[in-house]
Amino acid sequence: MRGEKRIHSRFDKAFPVMIGSELYGDGYAIARNVSAGGILVEMSYAPPLGTIVTVHFQHARGDDGLDEIVARAEVKHHHYLNFREQGQASGESASARAIGMRFIEFVDAGDPVRKDTLH
């Protein structure tokens, strides 16, 4: 078994995030694994390796407001997961696509992202 190479502790909790890209548009994803250095998300599409995206962490407040943290991240890995759901008697398998991203910087949610930094 190889040693753990991660330098940041991970937060393993499933929650929705929005992934934004100039070329590929905005879409919702499920964050599965977050650390100070990056994030693993399940997405319906896989932006090419090296693509810079924005990750929007959003939380609804009780006053109908929305708190948001925005990070810029680089797509570093594509993962294709094949699995069988527990209790699935038919023997059919399912699959999911996961994308590993490295955080580049956190930005103010109100600041526009410079187009020359996007892919």
C-alpha positions in Angstrom: 0.0 0.0 0.0 1.5 3.4 -0.9 1.7 6.2 1.5 -0.7 9.1 1.7 0.7 12.0 -0.3 -1.9 14.6 0.7 -0.7 17.6 2.7 -4.2 18.9 3.6 -6.9 17.3 5.7 -10.0 16.4 3.8 -13.6 17.2 4.5 -15.6 14.2 3.2 -19.3 15.4 3.0 -21.6 15.5 -0.1 -23.1 18.9 -0.9 -24.0 20.8 -4.0 -21.7 23.4 -5.6 -21.9 25.3 -8.9 -19.0 25.0 -11.3 -18.6 27.9 -13.8 -16.5 28.0 -17.0 -16.3 30.6 -19.7 -16.2 27.9 -22.4 -18.4 25.2 -20.9 -21.0 27.3 -19.0 -22.3 26.8 -15.5 -23.5 23.6 -14.0 -24.3 22.0 -10.6 -22.0 19.3 -9.2 -21.8 17.3 -6.0 -18.7 18.0 -3.9 -17.5 14.8 -2.4 -14.2 15.7 -0.9 -12.9 19.2 0.0 -9.5 20.3 1.4 -7.6 23.6 1.6 -5.8 22.5 -1.5 -8.6 21.3 -3.8 -11.9 19.5 -4.3 -13.3 16.4 -5.9 -16.7 16.8 -7.5 -19.1 14.5 -9.4 -20.1 16.2 -12.6 -22.1 15.3 -15.7 -19.3 16.4 -18.0 -15.5 16.6 -17.7 -13.8 19.9 -18.6 -10.4 19.2 -20.2 -7.4 18.8 -17.9 -5.9 22.2 -17.3 -9.2 24.1 -17.6 -9.6 26.9 -15.1 -13.1 27.0 -13.5 -14.9 28.8 -10.7 -16.3 26.8 -7.9 -19.2 28.5 -6.1 -19.9 27.3 -2.6 -23.4 28.7 -1.8 -25.5 28.6 1.4 -29.0 30.0 1.8 -29.5 32.2 4.8 -32.8 32.4 6.8 -33.4 36.0 5.5 -33.7 34.8 1.8 -30.1 35.9 1.3 -27.3 33.8 -0.1 -23.8 33.5 1.3 -21.2 32.5 -1.2 -17.5 31.6 -1.3 -15.9 31.5 -4.8 -12.7 29.8 -5.7 -10.8 29.5 -9.0 -9.5 26.0 -9.6 -7.6 24.0 -12.2 -8.9 20.6 -13.4 -6.2 18.2 -12.6 -7.7 14.7 -12.7 -10.6 12.8 -14.3 -12.0 9.8 -12.5 -14.6 7.4 -13.8 -16.3 5.4 -11.1 -18.1 2.1 -11.7 -20.1 0.7 -8.8 -23.1 -1.3 -7.9 -25.6 0.3 -5.5 -26.0 -1.7 -2.3 -29.2 -3.8 -2.3 -29.4 -3.7 -6.1 -30.4 -7.3 -6.9 -30.4 -7.0 -10.7 -26.6 -7.0 -10.9 -26.6 -3.8 -13.0 -23.8 -1.5 -12.3 -23.9 2.3 -12.3 -21.2 4.9 -13.0 -20.2 8.4 -12.1 -17.7 10.9 -13.3 -15.6 12.7 -10.8 -13.2 15.6 -11.4 -10.2 16.5 -9.1 -9.4 20.2 -9.0 -6.6 22.2 -7.4 -7.6 25.5 -5.9 -5.6 28.4 -7.4 -7.2 31.3 -5.4 -10.2 32.4 -3.5 -11.9 35.5 -4.9 -14.6 37.9 -3.6 -18.0 36.7 -4.9 -18.7 40.1 -6.3 -15.5 40.5 -8.2 -15.5 39.6 -11.9 -13.1 36.9 -13.0 -10.5 38.1 -15.6 -11.2 36.5 -18.9 -7.5 36.1 -19.7 -7.2 33.7 -16.8 -9.9 31.3 -18.1 -9.5 28.4 -20.5 
